[in-house]
Amino acid sequence: FKGNHGESIVMGILSNNLWEKFCNLLNRPELIDDPRFSSNNLRVENKPALIELIEGWLRTFDHISEASRLLMDAGIPCAKIYNMKDINEDPHYNACGWIAEMPMMEEMTSLPTRRFPANPFGFSEFEAEYRRAPALGEHNHEILESLGYSAQEIDEMERRWEDEVNAKRRK
């Protein structure tokens, strides 16, 4: 469900007991017996109205974390959906090593690395390796030689490709 500032949350209001807790949290006890929402099946059938109700409530908070705290205190399962900034700043993610410095392209001298979510799984015989992506054409010789082309043929193909690209740029 969407709140303000592009923030979102997932909630698990999957039973009538949780629905009642949610309605009381909203200070809207009349919704407990509302015929549109009185069972999980009816809540699903009336999903657009339910989404509007929930997202209207979420927009009363400046940040989703405020709503999340209230939901958790009421015993309603929920979790903020993290964006990249949240992941990058989360102390738990960082303490567990779930953030990696990814090398960027060599020509990106102003940003040699960038922080990304790392592989959260550990394997006894495999260590995740983070390398920069290859530059366009960087492995042309290696790949094309494995297909039977000579170094001279590959050099000629690369010259033709470059000429074609430059001709298109001039148009």
Sequence and secondary structure as in RCSB ss.txt:
>XXXX:A:sequence
FKGNHGESIVMGILSNNLWEKFCNLLNRPELIDDPRFSSNNLRVENKPALIELIEGWLRTFDHISEASRLLMDAG
IPCAKIYNMKDINEDPHYNACGWIAEMPMMEEMTSLPTRRFPANPFGFSEFEAEYRRAPALGEHNHEILESLGYS
AQEIDEMERRWEDEVNAKRRK
>XXXX:A:secstr
 B STT EEEE   SHHHHHHHHHHTT GGGTT TTTSSHHHHHHTHHHHHHHHHHHHTTSSSHHHHHHHHHHTT
  EEEE  HHHHHH HHHHHTT EEEEE  TT TT SEEEEE     BTTB         TTTTHHHHHHHTT  
HHHHHHHHHHHHHHHHHHHH 
